[in-house]
Amino acid sequence: MRVRIAARRHAIDPTSPTAAGRWARPAFWIALYLALIALPLLVLLLGDRPGGGGFAWDFALIVGYAALAMMGVQFALTARFKRATAPFGIDVIYYFHRYLAVVAFALLVLHVVVLLVTRPEAVGSVDPRVAPGYMSLGWLALLAFVAIVLSSLLRKTLGLGYDAWRRVHTVLAVLGVLFALLHVLGSGSYLVTPAKRAFWIALALSWVLLAIHVRLFRPLWLRRHPWRVAEVREERGRSWTVAVEPAHGHRFDYQPGQFAWVTLRASPFAMREHPFSISSSPTRPGRLEFTIKALGDFTATIGGIRPGETAWVDGPYGTFGTDHHPEARGYVFIAGGVGIAPIISMLRACADRGETRPLWLFYGNRRWDRVVFREELDALAGRLDLRIVHVLGDPPDGWEGERGYIDRAVLERHLPARGEELHHFVCGPQPMIQLAERSLRALDVPASRVHSEIFDLA
């Protein structure tokens, strides 16, 4: 291993104009999200309002409107607008979407419970034969949202495939919002003026247009930019690398560590796309590589993909990468299994760019014969100031390296005393990520210097 001296780079002062600019973009998008939730509620309070219902009645109605507004904005969170997701990372946006949906659902349930307890006569019968149509639509909307939340939180427990879940999720979300809108329009309540009704109808149409953008316009764009599978090669650890090239030579600019949604053996309209980390380096343009582990469902069929097949690539996405932290004095990579994919992209880019700063790679695997990119990592260590620490759960006889898990003790034995001045990138199964993050906190590494790539977006 060649040892090089990295040039000293100063971390950005949180009070500097550069840091202020970094905070401005996420602050703007957060403020916009809050405005999209608050504005529809403020419109309800303008002009004429219903009276005589009492506090519980008004509270239940406002909570219901808030739940509907939050459900509608969920379409924007999953529309993959790159400028909106860039300050946070789309993996964080998807988790935010998941938990905000739970909050919105809780508000919707609260709306129903308060009305059932305080004004049961207003709710009336649930029998669609005698209940007003708008009330039946309200119950259908509630059932749709119940199905969305349960199928999302319990997808793996229920054995629901990723592709089937996405299709069901989209259909139920659109129907749920439409049923809820028809429910509030039929009940009147705060929508007592034509202007307010028109505003909420326009709002709901904007939500539906977002769904159409994702399911129709984006696939149309992808269809005009096909890719071709150039190579499929088997890696260790039940993993495969699929290389694709643009069929028409179009450019695809990305940063090391990013990912894309890939569709194989299906139309881009089929909603059978899957998020995979890019393992190739942007320093070698004209070709993308994705390293994928055969974990089940769609990925179990990766080995059957053949060169020449058509692929569709939507991306790039994500903020997980060294290019976002050029001020770092060095980088620490912590990977588990096929979590090495975005990290090998960063290491390849570092080598091609002549990176001289110190690098550390902690790579956890069950067995030595399952270490993906084992030989290439050794070769990269010869081109970079890179220290590789393999950690095995089931090491072979005579193994003298680290064993068990990548925990505080392992990190402490190999990282320098001032490791908190480095930037740390963690990717792998969720338990491994949680252990690594706890261990780094115990070593006094600031949270702003720990970057985790969430493995599962569904």
Steps between C-alpha positions, in 0.01 A plus 500: 500500500637838403471756776432855391461820697161662449487876467339660803150630422298707742146397585232755420404725787125460571471882514674563169313619188573164333338311784210746503443422133494130574231551762297737283391241245366239744339779706322624186359157412391432859325838509331422169377165630355663811338766283337234281347351814403829668368696200196277435407527869540878502272528197229323699514771766453786255156650446184315601535208739242260642386580852328331790694175487704552812870443565497121456321530165737766367803311631391177329441675168832687501686181591332324209594774256858495631518124448377535142750779427786291637390196300489712185847644548632143523473489120755783483740322736515193273510687167885494504553866423878518512529859618266436790665174608864604446551678836383194695552191287207315348538210744432744786207647306345154462534430872353842572213410265443175687483653846299805388246261352464336841449842661238595239323168552498558877336841442243336274416244769479780758254681272275194490528418872419854617191510279383155611536597866363855492262506201395143411180630342708697248694186404185294459489145371787325326250303293540634142136420428381770739802726549556806279736435211764742627510315837549165327783655298656618828495146636650368175777760526572387856516135392736591215737679739481210748603264221784732396647528850467132590636374166795739525596431861439124472602440139771248576300333776208456260732367231388770256744536212659841440354541150147399602517720809599807296211454258247447779647792695462742208144398412382516862666839554329658199162348585532592867569866427222522240247332732603731785466809282152396385413436863596852614334661197180311569495576870549872439628599843767766459477495120197727511604738220565425130849647531597262778355202315683600183827537691477152652399344169801664332719378783378143461551516124860610557553188713354280228720672239805415711398134489451526123843662467663208681303222329464643148728791409817366662460153339443676164832681543675178601359322196680750277831430678547121504807317625645164396645238729868473403624246754382285790771353717479296816668630814561337834231486768207415269542839331496604137625807317277618216664744258280712272578746223275769345345369179513843336820626660327754725692641797442390856684720750520377857715514811667201668271349764170586331231255392230465235169323445549222246236314299592171334281265296205735525364822353575822691121526541481165681602637843765229536798726567745437784754731669860381465827668597734588215827314550686643199692827505396819317863534396427223247201640306280319252423203722315441826548205730268383776612234747197315632461219752251221431293551813164385363203634307632672186870491591499118503464515120793735435730217395262419215533842336678479164709752303293681240186526710339843538524689828353828623692718742344783703759701685736585643378562855653526846747714691707213639850568374838658552435771239257664743776542761813621319625678814559171688854415612432134418223247461392193694282241325302238693327237287314177555455244222373651176495837678845527345336599166482881547830494689689322221368774271656762728829308531525452124440872448759588766759283328428643154513856632831447678362546851779541759307536825495205745216249461375216718267216400336277759330219314279249680406162353395163629770300323824574316384337178201739488700825499387688190777680303767342722780506242408843365505646849855373545596661169339829605700492824809513281378814322364685802596574858238241593494275807261205467367324810303183425266389779365145471216338691611146414875525426701209355758310699811704562324835451697771679282797412195650669200284568144555616347840428623846407462654845670766705792275597578415137478864389709620793779253422546627145391864483721791604444677831342803325265293288218745564663729242432244225177441308346155544282314248294200613306262275361155566219319679308712751636324815855558378428867431352548848800334668746706297318825578491420874869413493592823322297703750689327781822614332372862506460523123256788427174392338569745215799284401310169491313422177289186472344353189164345585480158337123452477278776360180298509 
